[in-house]
Amino acid sequence: MKAVEITSPGVVNVVDLEMPVAGPGEVLVKICYVGFCGSDLNTYRGGNLLAISPVIPGHEIGGTVAAVGDGVPAGLFSEGMAVTVNPYTACGKCPSCRKRRPNACRHNETLGVQRHGAMAGYIAVPWEKVISAGSLSPRECALIEPMSVGFHAVERGGVTDIDTVMVIGCGMIGLGAIVRASMRGATVIAVDLDDEKLELARELGASHTLNSSGADFHERLLALTGGDGPDVVIEAVGSAPTYVMAVGEVSFCGRVVCIGYAKTDVTFQTKLFVQKELDIRGSRNALPEDFSAVIRYLERGICPVDRLISGEVEPDAAGEALRKWSEDPGKVFRILVKF
């Protein structure tokens, strides 16, 4: 079967792999669509220090059940059922797992990063990791995992309907946070450098949008928040300036939720941590309940799915798609590789 391999920085090949089979306790998933995400782009650029090399990327999965192995509970899966896959592992023993937060497992290995992923014709996975997607199509399923990361960040922020939430970064994960925060009744302020992304953020539930390139950004934000700043700031970019912005703009006794990995050291005025008595929280991956919440949202049919998909390519064109994305990353939500 065909598979896409990031062989080395800047080099993508289509390789032939042996067809997997569903072993005991496993489900064989026929891959229909796999999304390229930011970690794949970093691997392509040579900046993902967590990724093995070479690696088959892919953990944003939309597929169908092809076969069910022995030992899988009867009645859970049927051939042709649309599914996605929880791409994270959990050891069950580390502090995170003992605290029932396996998404942050100390020894996590994500598909397409620390182990080979799903950008291939088929993948065999433990049945516990296969998630039935209800009435969704396999194409829609490929959006579940990245949106669930944003959903999880909102949960980490303890967002309620009395909060004003600023989401910095309107890529797929940031948009997921915007959707979830608005579903909870919060007032959502979307922040980005791209007006097209801000327009989509408003369509997905943002009450206000701010382009952060303007010199008067701080004043405009204060005007929207009655001079207090937002109660919760979700950082979904991963850069030094946006981390500093998050801490600087959040209200006194506010919460800062960090999703993005900054690629350089970040210098803070640490007095703000103390003076504001901030809660600064990391948010990693997602939990099964976040996947379920995204599926329920997408099943409502109100999400502009086509606008979230920047392009679909065949495996042979995956390398060129990554090259173009690397040259102009600001204009891409999700690229799907179609098998």
C-alpha positions as CSV (number, residue, x, y, z in Angstrom):
1,M,0.0,0.0,0.0
2,K,1.0,3.6,-0.5
3,A,2.2,5.8,2.4
4,V,3.6,9.3,2.6
5,E,7.0,9.5,4.4
6,I,8.9,12.6,5.6
7,T,12.3,11.1,4.9
8,S,14.4,14.1,6.1
9,P,13.9,17.9,6.4
10,G,12.4,19.1,3.1
11,V,12.2,15.6,1.6
12,V,8.9,13.8,1.2
13,N,8.5,10.4,-0.6
14,V,5.7,8.0,-1.4
15,V,6.8,4.6,-0.2
16,D,5.3,1.1,-0.3
17,L,4.4,-0.5,3.0
18,E,3.1,-4.0,3.8
19,M,-0.6,-4.1,4.2
20,P,-1.4,-4.4,8.0
21,V,-3.9,-6.8,9.4
22,A,-6.2,-6.6,12.4
23,G,-4.5,-8.5,15.2
24,P,-6.1,-9.6,18.5
25,G,-7.8,-6.6,20.1
26,E,-7.3,-4.4,17.0
27,V,-9.4,-2.7,14.3
28,L,-8.1,-2.3,10.8
29,V,-9.1,1.2,9.5
30,K,-9.2,2.0,5.9
31,I,-7.8,5.5,5.7
32,C,-9.8,8.0,3.6
33,Y,-8.4,11.3,4.6
34,V,-5.5,12.4,6.8
35,G,-4.8,16.1,7.7
36,F,-1.4,17.7,7.8
37,C,-1.0,19.6,11.1
38,G,1.5,22.1,12.5
39,S,3.7,19.3,13.9
40,D,4.0,17.8,10.5
41,L,5.0,21.1,9.1
42,N,7.7,21.4,11.8
43,T,8.9,17.9,11.0
44,Y,9.2,18.8,7.3
45,R,11.1,21.9,8.3
46,G,13.4,19.9,10.6
47,G,12.3,21.7,13.7
48,N,10.2,19.0,15.4
49,L,12.7,17.5,18.0
50,L,10.1,15.0,19.1
51,A,9.7,13.3,15.8
52,I,11.4,10.1,14.7
53,S,13.1,10.2,11.3
54,P,12.1,9.1,8.8
55,V,8.5,9.2,9.8
56,I,5.1,8.4,8.3
57,P,3.1,11.5,9.5
58,G,-0.6,11.7,10.2
59,H,-2.8,11.8,13.3
60,E,-5.8,13.7,12.1
61,I,-7.7,10.7,10.7
62,G,-10.9,10.1,8.8
63,G,-11.6,6.5,7.8
64,T,-13.9,3.5,7.8
65,V,-13.7,0.2,9.6
66,A,-12.2,-2.5,7.2
67,A,-11.9,-5.4,9.6
68,V,-12.2,-6.3,13.3
69,G,-9.7,-8.6,15.0
70,D,-10.4,-11.3,17.6
71,G,-11.1,-10.1,21.1
72,V,-12.8,-6.8,20.2
73,P,-16.1,-6.5,22.1
74,A,-19.0,-7.6,19.8
75,G,-21.3,-5.0,18.4
76,L,-18.9,-2.0,18.7
77,F,-17.8,-1.7,15.2
78,S,-19.1,-2.8,11.8
79,E,-17.5,-2.8,8.4
80,G,-17.8,0.5,6.6
81,M,-18.5,2.5,9.8
82,A,-17.0,6.0,9.7
83,V,-14.4,6.5,12.5
84,T,-11.6,8.6,13.7
85,V,-8.7,7.5,15.9
86,N,-7.4,8.8,19.2
87,P,-3.7,9.1,18.2
88,Y,-2.1,9.3,21.7
89,T,-0.7,6.6,23.9
90,A,-0.8,6.5,27.7
91,C,1.3,4.3,30.0
92,G,-1.3,4.2,32.8
93,K,1.4,4.6,35.5
94,C,2.9,8.1,35.4
95,P,1.6,11.0,37.5
96,S,-0.6,12.3,34.6
97,C,-2.2,8.9,34.1
98,R,-2.7,8.4,37.8
99,K,-4.5,11.7,37.9
100,R,-6.8,10.6,35.0
101,R,-5.3,12.9,32.5
102,P,-3.8,10.5,30.1
103,N,-3.7,13.1,27.3
104,A,-0.6,14.5,29.1
105,C,1.0,11.1,29.7
106,R,4.7,11.5,30.5
107,H,5.5,8.8,28.0
108,N,3.0,9.7,25.3
109,E,3.7,8.7,21.7
110,T,1.5,10.4,19.2
111,L,0.9,8.9,15.8
112,G,3.1,10.6,13.2
113,V,5.5,12.0,15.7
114,Q,7.2,9.6,18.1
115,R,5.8,6.6,16.1
116,H,4.7,6.1,12.5
117,G,1.3,7.6,11.7
118,A,-1.7,7.1,9.6
119,M,-0.8,8.7,6.2
120,A,-1.2,5.4,4.5
121,G,-3.8,3.2,2.9
122,Y,-4.7,1.3,6.1
123,I,-3.7,1.3,9.8
124,A,-4.3,-1.3,12.5
125,V,-4.9,0.2,16.0
126,P,-6.2,-1.0,19.4
127,W,-9.9,-1.0,19.4
128,E,-10.0,1.3,22.4
129,K,-8.4,4.1,20.3
130,V,-11.1,3.8,17.5
131,I,-13.9,6.4,17.9
132,S,-17.2,5.9,16.1
133,A,-18.1,9.2,14.3
134,G,-21.9,8.8,14.1
135,S,-23.3,10.4,11.0
136,L,-20.2,12.2,10.0
137,S,-18.3,11.5,6.8
138,P,-14.7,10.3,6.8
139,R,-13.7,13.7,5.4
140,E,-15.4,15.5,8.4
141,C,-13.7,13.0,10.7
142,A,-10.3,14.3,9.7
143,L,-11.2,17.6,11.4
144,I,-12.1,16.0,14.8
145,E,-8.7,15.7,16.4
146,P,-7.4,19.2,15.7
147,M,-10.7,20.8,16.9
148,S,-10.7,18.6,20.0
149,V,-7.3,20.2,21.0
150,G,-9.0,23.6,21.1
151,F,-12.0,22.2,22.9
152,H,-9.7,20.8,25.6
153,A,-8.0,24.1,26.0
154,V,-11.4,25.7,26.9
155,E,-12.0,23.0,29.4
156,R,-8.5,23.6,30.9
157,G,-9.5,27.3,31.2
158,G,-12.6,26.6,33.1
159,V,-14.6,28.8,30.7
160,T,-18.2,29.7,31.7
161,D,-20.8,32.0,30.4
162,I,-19.7,34.9,32.6
163,D,-16.2,34.9,31.0
164,T,-14.6,37.0,28.3
165,V,-12.2,34.8,26.4
166,M,-9.5,36.0,24.1
167,V,-8.1,33.4,21.7
168,I,-4.8,34.3,20.1
169,G,-4.4,32.5,16.8
170,C,-7.2,31.5,14.4
171,G,-5.8,28.4,12.9
172,M,-7.7,25.1,13.3
173,I,-6.9,24.7,17.0
174,G,-7.7,28.3,17.8
175,L,-10.9,28.0,15.9
176,G,-11.8,24.9,17.9
177,A,-11.3,26.9,21.1
178,I,-13.5,29.7,19.7
179,V,-16.3,27.3,18.9
180,R,-16.2,25.6,22.3
181,A,-16.0,28.9,24.3
182,S,-18.9,30.4,22.4
183,M,-20.9,27.1,22.9
184,R,-20.4,27.7,26.6
185,G,-21.9,31.2,26.4
186,A,-18.6,33.1,26.8
187,T,-17.9,36.4,25.1
188,V,-15.1,35.5,22.7
189,I,-12.5,37.9,21.2
190,A,-10.6,36.4,18.3
191,V,-7.1,37.7,17.6
192,D,-5.0,37.1,14.5
193,L,-2.9,38.9,11.9
194,D,-5.1,37.7,9.0
195,D,-8.4,39.3,8.3
196,E,-9.7,36.3,6.4
197,K,-9.2,34.1,9.4
198,L,-10.8,36.6,11.7
199,E,-13.9,36.7,9.4
200,L,-14.1,32.9,9.7
201,A,-13.7,33.2,13.5
202,R,-16.7,35.5,13.7
203,E,-18.7,33.0,11.7
204,L,-17.8,30.3,14.1
205,G,-18.9,32.2,17.2
206,A,-16.5,35.0,18.0
207,S,-18.3,38.1,19.4
208,H,-15.4,40.4,18.4
209,T,-12.3,40.2,16.2
210,L,-9.1,42.1,16.5
211,N,-6.2,42.3,14.1
212,S,-3.1,42.4,16.4
213,S,-1.0,44.2,13.9
214,G,-2.4,47.6,14.7
215,A,-0.6,49.9,17.1
216,D,-3.7,50.5,19.0
217,F,-4.4,46.8,19.8
218,H,-4.1,47.2,23.5
219,E,-6.5,50.2,23.6
220,R,-9.1,48.4,21.5
221,L,-8.9,45.3,23.7
222,L,-9.4,47.4,26.8
223,A,-12.4,49.1,25.2
224,L,-14.0,45.7,24.5
225,T,-13.4,44.5,28.1
226,G,-14.4,47.6,30.1
227,G,-10.8,48.4,30.8
228,D,-10.1,45.1,32.6
229,G,-8.7,42.8,29.9
230,P,-10.1,39.3,29.2
231,D,-10.8,36.8,32.0
232,V,-9.2,34.0,30.0
233,V,-6.6,34.1,27.3
234,I,-5.9,31.0,25.1
235,E,-2.5,31.1,23.4
236,A,-2.9,29.0,20.2
237,V,0.1,30.3,18.1
238,G,3.3,29.3,19.8
239,S,5.5,32.4,19.6
240,A,7.4,34.6,22.1
241,P,5.4,37.7,21.3
242,T,2.0,36.0,21.7
243,Y,3.0,34.4,25.0
244,V,4.0,37.9,26.2
245,M,0.8,39.3,24.9
246,A,-1.2,36.7,26.8
247,V,0.3,37.4,30.1
248,G,0.3,41.2,29.6
249,E,-3.3,41.5,28.4
250,V,-5.1,39.0,30.7
251,S,-7.1,40.5,33.5
252,F,-6.1,40.5,37.2
253,C,-6.8,37.0,38.6
254,G,-7.2,35.8,35.0
255,R,-6.3,32.4,33.5
256,V,-3.8,31.9,30.7
257,V,-4.1,28.6,28.8
258,C,-1.0,27.7,26.7
259,I,-1.4,25.4,23.7
260,G,1.3,26.5,21.3
261,Y,5.0,25.6,21.6
262,A,7.2,28.7,21.4
263,K,10.3,28.0,19.3
264,T,12.5,30.4,21.2
265,D,12.9,31.4,24.9
266,V,10.3,33.8,26.2
267,T,11.1,36.7,28.5
268,F,8.3,37.7,30.9
269,Q,7.9,40.4,33.5
270,T,7.3,37.8,36.2
271,K,5.9,40.5,38.5
272,L,2.7,40.2,36.4
273,F,2.4,36.6,37.6
274,V,2.3,37.7,41.2
275,Q,0.6,41.1,40.9
276,K,-2.2,39.7,38.9
277,E,-2.2,36.3,40.8
278,L,-2.5,34.5,37.5
279,D,-3.4,30.9,36.8
280,I,-1.2,29.7,34.0
281,R,-2.2,26.4,32.6
282,G,-0.8,24.1,29.9
283,S,-3.1,22.3,27.6
284,R,-1.9,19.2,25.8
285,N,-3.7,17.0,23.3
286,A,-7.3,16.1,24.2
287,L,-9.4,13.6,26.2
288,P,-12.0,11.2,24.8
289,E,-14.8,13.5,26.0
290,D,-13.3,16.3,23.9
291,F,-13.5,14.1,20.8
292,S,-17.1,13.3,21.6
293,A,-18.0,17.0,22.1
294,V,-16.5,17.8,18.7
295,I,-18.4,15.0,17.0
296,R,-21.7,16.3,18.5
297,Y,-20.9,19.8,17.3
298,L,-20.1,18.6,13.7
299,E,-23.2,16.5,13.6
300,R,-25.3,19.6,14.0
301,G,-24.3,20.6,10.5
302,I,-23.6,24.2,11.3
303,C,-19.8,24.1,10.9
304,P,-18.5,25.5,7.5
305,V,-16.4,22.4,6.9
306,D,-15.4,23.4,3.3
307,R,-13.9,26.6,4.5
308,L,-11.7,24.8,7.1
309,I,-10.2,22.6,4.4
310,S,-7.6,24.6,2.4
311,G,-7.0,21.8,-0.1
312,E,-7.1,18.1,-0.8
313,V,-4.2,16.3,-2.5
314,E,-3.3,12.8,-3.5
315,P,-0.4,11.1,-1.8
316,D,1.9,11.9,-4.8
317,A,1.3,15.6,-4.3
318,A,1.8,15.6,-0.5
319,G,5.4,16.8,-0.6
320,E,4.5,19.7,-2.9
321,A,1.6,20.7,-0.6
322,L,4.0,20.8,2.4
323,R,6.5,22.9,0.4
324,K,3.8,25.5,-0.5
325,W,2.5,25.5,3.1
326,S,6.0,26.1,4.4
327,E,6.4,29.1,2.1
328,D,3.1,30.7,3.1
329,P,1.9,29.2,6.4
330,G,-0.5,32.0,7.3
331,K,-3.1,31.1,4.6
332,V,-3.6,27.4,5.5
333,F,-6.2,25.9,7.8
334,R,-6.0,22.2,6.9
335,I,-4.6,20.2,4.0
336,L,-6.1,16.8,3.6
337,V,-4.3,13.9,1.9
338,K,-6.9,11.7,0.3
339,F,-6.4,8.0,0.0
